[in-house]
Amino acid sequence: MKYATHKLYEEIKEYEETNIDEESLEELADILELVYTLGKMHGASFEELNRIREEKREKRGGFEKGLYLEEVLDYE
């Protein structure tokens, strides 16, 4: 798993360094492949990982608007 995680960081760096759409899409495809590989290592199939993603999206929303949560405060 350590190799796949290291490779994921490498692919993310390559994605960040490109500004050409075609190359960006190729790097994103590599990242996606690594995410699915890591999911398998944790016992999840492609379908299971997508189901979890869809449930989280329904519950918490997606990232299309460029908004993301920076901090959660728990007052309990």
Steps between C-alpha positions, in 0.01 A plus 500: 500500500790733571610489134150582373469790744840635397404465134175687566691798641732488199207504256332787689823699472514431125137613470578823685794571270313474170282769345403318181152346511597175328792440735285594801242242399768234462631577849147493640448158341818379673379644830162332459666166427708532816194594706323186380811293575517640853128436540556134409779482757245610760247241381279720280407435140464771237124491557534517879734797481262683266203420726686653796593804290140549389367467857750758626412732212129474582562559869773766483495631143765501230785731404370660177449840659854509635379497859647274763491463876813617679406423859230332706433621851350253745349666806404179680 
